[in-house]
């Protein structure tokens, strides 16, 4: 019987991804890339809040589609 798929990213794997040290396992690598995209979006939101403290983050923000974040999650936040 096969083990169940990994449904979350372990902190160690996230830290490795931050340093561009991805897993050879495609499923874990996909989770690492997703984690980097989450970090990039969080950085983007925080930088916008620093620039405009009165910004209502619950309103609709012009955030690019996830595909553009996922295509280059490491550099996304700095490009905005």
Rosetta blueprint (number, residue, H / E / L):
1 X L
2 X L
3 X L
4 X L
5 X L
6 X L
7 X L
8 X L
9 X L
10 X L
11 X H
12 X H
13 X H
14 X H
15 X H
16 X H
17 X H
18 X H
19 X L
20 X L
21 X L
22 X L
23 X L
24 X L
25 X L
26 X H
27 X H
28 X H
29 X H
30 X H
31 X H
32 X H
33 X H
34 X H
35 X H
36 X H
37 X H
38 X H
39 X H
40 X H
41 X H
42 X H
43 X H
44 X H
45 X H
46 X H
47 X H
48 X H
49 X H
50 X H
51 X H
52 X L
53 X L
54 X L
55 X L
56 X L
57 X L
58 X L
59 X L
60 X L
61 X L
62 X L
63 X L
64 X L
65 X L
66 X H
67 X H
68 X H
69 X H
70 X H
71 X H
72 X L
73 X L
74 X L
75 X L
76 X H
77 X H
78 X H
79 X H
80 X L
